[in-house]
């Protein structure tokens, strides 16, 4: 069941992420999850970009960069959590 939910909504996998000691990181910021799980500091999602218009025909370079970072992190965390 998890695989189906996560494959349709990748951001939901952040609910299943745990730190190296098995403690849930649910409710933590994207930046904190990336730092604790992947070792990268300062990786953030910009709220302004997140709230921008994603229904436009052509996304801005900032939107493309942000969605690429989000997808990469979700993929890597999903692989490591085997979701």
N, C-alpha and C positions, 0 to 999 in steps of 0.2 A: 504493500500500500504506500509506504513512504516514497518509493521510487517514482510512482505515478504522480504523486503530489509535487514532489521536488522537480520532476522533469517539466511540469507545466508552470511552476512558480519557483524559479531558482532561489529567490531571496528567502523562501521558507526554510531552506536548508540551514540558515543561520540559527534556527531554533534548535538544531540537533548538534551544534558544534560544542566540543568540550576542550578544556585545556589539557596540558600534558599530564595532569594529575586526575583527569576524569571528571572535573567539576564543570557543570554547565555554564556556558557563556551566554545563555539566553538573556536578552534584554540589554546586552552590552552594545556599545557603539561599533560600527563597522571598523573604525580605526583601531579600537582596542582588540577586536577579534583578529584582525590582520596582524597586529603586532604580536599577540600572544601565540597565534597558531602558525604564522608564517615568518615571523622575525623581521618584518618590514615596518619601520617606524614612519609615522606621518602620512599614511595612506588614508585619505578622507574622501568622502563623497560630498560634493558641494550642494548644499540645499537649494541654492538658486537654480542650479542646473537641473537638479532633481525635479523641481517644480515648474520648469520651463515647458513650453509647448512641444510635446513629442509627436504630435499628430501632423506636423508640417511635412511637406514633401521631401525637403532636404534638411537633415539634421546639421547643427553647427559642429565645428571641430571639437568644441568642448563637450558637447553631448556625446559624440562618438568616442572620445577619449574616456569619458566617465562610464559609459555603458561597457566599454571594452575592459576597463579595470574591474568593474563589478562582475562581469561574466567570467573573467579569468580567476578572480578570487573565489567565486562560487564554485567554479569547476574544480579548482585545486582542493578546496575544502571538502567538496563532495567526494572526490577521489580518495582523499585521506580518511574520510569517515565511512567510505564504502557505501554511499547512499545511491 
